[in-house]
């Protein structure tokens, strides 16, 4: 692995990355503030939301949309984020350029799984409709997505999909390692490759790929060193913990919760890092229901608080983790002379887009009283940790 100079050195950081960081700090000013949200929350229809957004950094991003819908807002807001991200990537020097590439790998995994699941569930799926759902930050060449959608639903077809398509993608190394760990090597084990891609894709394959990605990203950040490593280690560890907790929670009622499979099948999906690792994740392998999971998490104040919200019904487990992720990313954004702010920006923009889409869904459905259910403020002066 290439060894980079410490990127948190204030004497050299601006020389290599000062311009692009300044651009990012300018983007930071474009987040919707408390006043913007108050105006949007007063809207009675989605057309009014469009007018209000014109007065923000979003501007006329919906100008060419004939019929504004929550889906159209999501698509165009994501496209705006991608334009900003790609400009940053084009201007970035190494190792920042590779750091930004790592951010996109997360969304590539989402897109691969979207296409695989859609095709496995319906061999005659509309390829164009599936590719439109793909996250633009994890964009592949159109030929790659079409190849995935067009593979033959047979043992030979699955083997060829891996060997000729997936292995050549930026996340192909994660597929290679996963299949190697499962002893699925070469065409001789094509039936096993098919089984791996068909069996619980939302748990076994997707979570295994995410685990390998997070572990790889963490190693890369440690090589960069400096404050980038310090901040990213904290953020990735927190995300690894959220992944382990969600895997455990989602396994209830599935074969992964069978006592015979908790260690052999569920445990290997837990990331080998995080604040729960190794003692906490070892305890997670033993739990069989929500009460037992709550008992384990009581030893970890941050996660006890999150799981309490879930059990009381105040928030879904996803929203509770989103709240904590926003807090961690906001605080990390305050640092300087490191790359973490680029990761923070993308993650926070994702939450802002989720906020917009949810608010618009509530307005369209005439259920504005439910907006608070899934709304997570960003850079708000009213949140407890800023007071």
Secondary structure as UniProt FT lines:
FT   TURN            7..8
FT   TURN            10..12
FT   HELIX           13..28
FT   TURN            29..30
FT   HELIX           34..41
FT   HELIX           46..53
FT   TURN            54..55
FT   TURN            57..64
FT   HELIX           70..91
FT   TURN            94..95
FT   HELIX           96..121
FT   TURN            123..124
FT   HELIX           127..133
FT   HELIX           136..138
FT   HELIX           142..149
FT   HELIX           155..164
FT   HELIX           166..168
FT   TURN            170..171
FT   HELIX           172..181
FT   TURN            182..183
FT   HELIX           187..189
FT   HELIX           190..198
FT   TURN            199..200
FT   HELIX           201..205
FT   HELIX           206..224
FT   HELIX           226..251
FT   TURN            252..253
FT   HELIX           255..257
FT   TURN            259..261
FT   HELIX           262..266
FT   HELIX           267..269
FT   TURN            277..278
FT   HELIX           279..284
FT   TURN            285..286
FT   HELIX           290..297
FT   TURN            298..299
FT   HELIX           301..312
FT   HELIX           317..333
FT   HELIX           340..364
FT   TURN            365..366
FT   HELIX           368..373
FT   TURN            381..382
FT   HELIX           384..386
//
